[in-house]
Amino acid sequence: MTAPQDFDDLRIELANKHASLSKRLRQIAEYALENPNDMALETVSTIAERADVQPSSLIRFAKAFGYSGFSEMQRVFRARLLENKPDYKERIRSLAEEGGGEAGENGIIGDFVQGGIAALNHLNETLPRDLLDKAIQLLVDTDTIYLAGQRRSFPVAAYLSYALSKLGKRCILLDGTGGMFFEQAASMRRGDMLMAISFKSYSPEIVQLVQDTAERDIPVLSITDSPLSPLVPNATVCLEVEEVEVHSFRALNATMTLAIALVVGLGRQLEKKHILN
């Protein structure tokens, strides 16, 4: 087995093998993707303590991906730091630690503004443009778009319902009124698609809906926050967006920006289609 030699390849391997790993190794995989700087800079004992596992589990984790030991895997995380621009997410994530949970020097509004900037920069740097184009084309080719998002994700689904309807695109918001969430989704047919939005901790109803929809051979466009998200395996196209946590809150800055980009991209494609016809 050849061990991944760069972070992007390792990230893909972590996602591909996540479901087959033991509970402890899955726990380490999730910690590694959420805290890559720790994986690069901290000692085995410190990482193990923060990930709530035994140090020996980190060695087993590295060997599960073809490395001779944890030090060899750690070099991949360190190389990521050398290649990347400053990690805005880590800087903002440390605000609460530096201020003991209080607002930083710019006050609460400043902390949230900086968090939003960090999330937007991260989205711009990491979202593959060809994947965004593929998502937009899926929207173009679809008769009816079903939209699903619960709890924190619901405002995104609601906005998409409003914006898509303004483009004349038929869409249905699955709001679960009266406990009829799955019944509302039952009307999906070939030629339709599901756009599902969910972040950690993932809504069980959304995860189940994505799985059921994929089993019916209906396309799924997922918006989620990690390659380890349970929405990924059953998605036709999956767009990852990660918000920065500030004072224990995660805003929707980057997610709403991605939603607007999808709407504008769809509008441009529909206009081209109209002109050609």
N, C-alpha and C positions, 0 to 999 in steps of 0.2 A: 504493500500500500504506500503510495507516494503522498507525503504530507504537504499540505498547501504552503506555498512559499510567500504569498502576499495576503494582506488582510481581506481583500475582496473575495479571493478564492476560499479563504478560511470561513468567511461569513456565509458563503453559499453552502459549504460543507456542513456548518453548524445547523443551517436550516434544513438541509436534506436529511440529516441523520437524527434530528431532534426527537422525532417520535419513537425511534428505536433505542434511544439511550435509556439507561436506568434513571430512577427518580433523582438521585444525587447528581448524576452527570447532566441531566436536563437543567437542574438548578444552577450548576456551574455555567452551562452554555448561556442561560438567560442573564446571569450576572456578568459574564464576559462581554456580551453585546451591549449591555446597559452601562458598563463601566470599563471601556477599553483602556482608558488611561491608567486605572488601577492595575489592570492586567499587565501593562507595560512597565510600570514603575515600582510597584510594591513587592515585598517579599512573599514567598509562598505562605508563610504563617499569617501574615496580615490579610492576604487575599482570602485564605481559608476562613479566617475569623469573620470577615465581612460577608462572605458568601454563605456562612453558617454550614461549612463542611469540614471534613478532616483534611489536613495537608496531603495525605496519601491519595485522596480522591482527585486532587489536582493533577497528580502524576498519572493516575489512571485515565483521567480526562485527556491529557495530552497524548498518551499512547493510543487512545481510541481513534485519534485522527492521524496516526502514522508518525508521530514525533518520538524521538528517543527518550525524551523527558520533558518536564515543564519548562526548563531553561530554553530549549530549542523553540518551543511554541511561543514563549515570551518574546523572543527576538522578532517574531512577526508583528506583535503588537507594538514593539518599540520602533520598528521600521515605519509603521503607520504614523507615529508621531513625527518622525523626521520628514515624511513626505507631505503631511497635511499642513494646512494653514492653521492659525491659532484656533483652539477648540472653544468656540463661543459657549457651547452648552456646558462644558465643565466650569467655565468662569462664572456663568450665571448660577449654576447649581451650587456653587460655593458661597453665594451671597448669604444664605441663611446661616451657614456655619460661621462665617466671619462676623456676622452681626448677632450671633446668639439667638437667631430667630427673629430679630428685629429688622426694620427697614435699613437699607444701606444709606450711603451718604446722599443719594439723590431722592430719598424718601420712597414710600411705597409705590407711587406712580412711576417713578424712575426705574425701580427694580423690575416692574412689569413691562415697561417699555423696552428695557434692555433684554429682557427675556424674549419678548416678541421679535426683536431684531435678530437675536441669536437663532431662534427657530426658523425665521425666514431665510437667513443666510445659509443655514444647514439644508433647508429644502432646495434652495437654488443650486447649491454645490453638489447635492447627492441624487436628485431626481433625474433619471435618464430621459432625455428629450424624446428618444424613439419610443420609449414606453408610454410617455404622455400622448404622443401622436397615435399610438395603437389604441389607447383608451378613448380618445376623441373619435377615432374611426368606428369604434364599437358603438358609440352613441349615435353616430350618423346612420349606421346601418340598421338601427333598431326601430321597430314600430312603436312599442310602448316601453317606457323605462319605469320600473318599480323601484322605489327608494325606501331604504330601511336604515334607521339609526335610532338607538335608544339611549336614555339618560344623557350623558354629556355630548353624545354624537347626534342627538335628535335635532338641535338647531341647524346643523349642516345639512341634514336630509330635508328639513323644512325649507331652508334657503334654496336648495337645488330644485325643489318642487316649484317654488315661485319663479325662479329664474328660467328654468326650462320651459315652463308654460308661457312665459313672455316670448320665447322663440317659436312658439307654436308647436313645440314637441310634446306629444302626449305622454303624460307621466302620472303615476299613482303613488301617493305617499302612504306607506304602511304604518299607520299611527297606532294600531292596536286598540282602537276605541271599542269599549265594551268587551274587552278580552278576545277580540276577533283577529288577532295578529296573523295567525297562520291561515285562517279562513280568507282574509283579504289577499294573501299571497297565492291562494289556490287557483286564481283566475289567470295566472301567467301561462302563456302559450309560446309555441315556437315562433320566432320572430320578435319576441320580447326579450328583455334582459333585466337583471337585478343589479342595482348599485347598493352595496352594503357598506356601512361605516361603523367601525367598532375599534375601541382601544382598550388597553389593559386597565382594569380587569374586564375581560371581554364578556359582552352580553350573551348568555347561553342561548337565548332565542335567536339572536343574529347568527351565531355560529351554526345552530341547527338549520336555520333557513338557508344559509349559504350551501350547506351540505345537501339538503333536500333539493335545492334548485339545480345544483351541478349534476345530481343523479338523474334529473329529468332532461339533461342535455340542453339546458337553457344557460346562456352566457352570464357570467358573474364578474362585475367590476368591483373590486374591494378596495377600500381606503382604510389602512390600518397603520400600526406603528412599529412593527418589527417583522423580520423574516421568520420569526418563531411564532407569529400570530396564528391561531387556529383557522383564520380566514384564508391563509395563503394556499394550503394544499388544494382547495376546491375552487380557486379563483381563475377565471380565464385571463384576466389582467389584474395585477395587484400593484397599487401605488402606495408607497411607504412615506409617511410623514410623521415626524417626531416633534412634539411640543416640549418646551423647557418647563420644568417645574420650578415655580417661584413661590416661596412662602406656603408650600404644600398645595398650591393651586396650579392647574395646567389650563392656560387659555386656549383659544382656537385660532390664533393668528395665522399660522402656516396652513392649517387645514382649510380655513375659509378662503385663503388665497389660492390654494390648489383648486377648490371648488369653483371659484371665479374663473380661473384659467381654463378649466374644462368647459364652462359655459361659453366663454368667449371663443375658444377654439372650435367648439361645435357651431356657434353662430357663423363663424367665418367659412367653415366647410359647407354649411347649408346655403349660404349666400353664393358660393362658387357653384354649387349644384344647381341653384335656381338660375344663375346666369347661363350655364351650359345648356340647360333645358329650354 
